[in-house]
Amino acid sequence: MTRRDVLLFLLVMVLALGVIQSQQETRRRYIDLQQEKDRQVQLQTEDDQLQIEEGTLSASHRIEAHALHELGMQLPTTAQKHLLVVAPLARGETR
């Protein structure tokens, strides 16, 4: 085996190791990508559930029931309701 053959053999071995390392890195990154996609789906599902819960908790009938029963508030009677009418401002006038 000549010196040139040995150098070519070493060069081929180094390049082969580089290809193997590159493939391993690609596999590792693909696995990381899949894990992040799974995490994204999980977070999206959690966000959807929280939005549904928020909608349920903020429904007007729930707020009204909470105000009536837990805070002791009551709906105003017709006599307690007043309509306020405010005249529009003329141009340049401030309140």
C-alpha positions, 0 to 999 in steps of 0.5 A: 500500500502506498502513501497515497492509498493510505491518505485516501483511505484516511480521507474516506474514513473521515468523510464517512464519520462526518456523514454518520455524525450528520445523519445522527444530528438530523435524526436528533433534530427530527425527534426534537421537532416531533416532540415540539409539535406534540407539545404544541398540540398539547398547549393548543388543546389546553388553550381551547379548554381554558377558552371554553372554561372562560366562556362558561364562567363569564356567561351573564347568567352565572355572573348574575347568579353570583351577584344575587346569591354570593354578594347579596345584590338584587335587581333594581325595580322599575322605580329605581331605574332612571334614564339620563339624557345628555345634550350633545356638545356644541363644536369647541365646547368642553365639559 
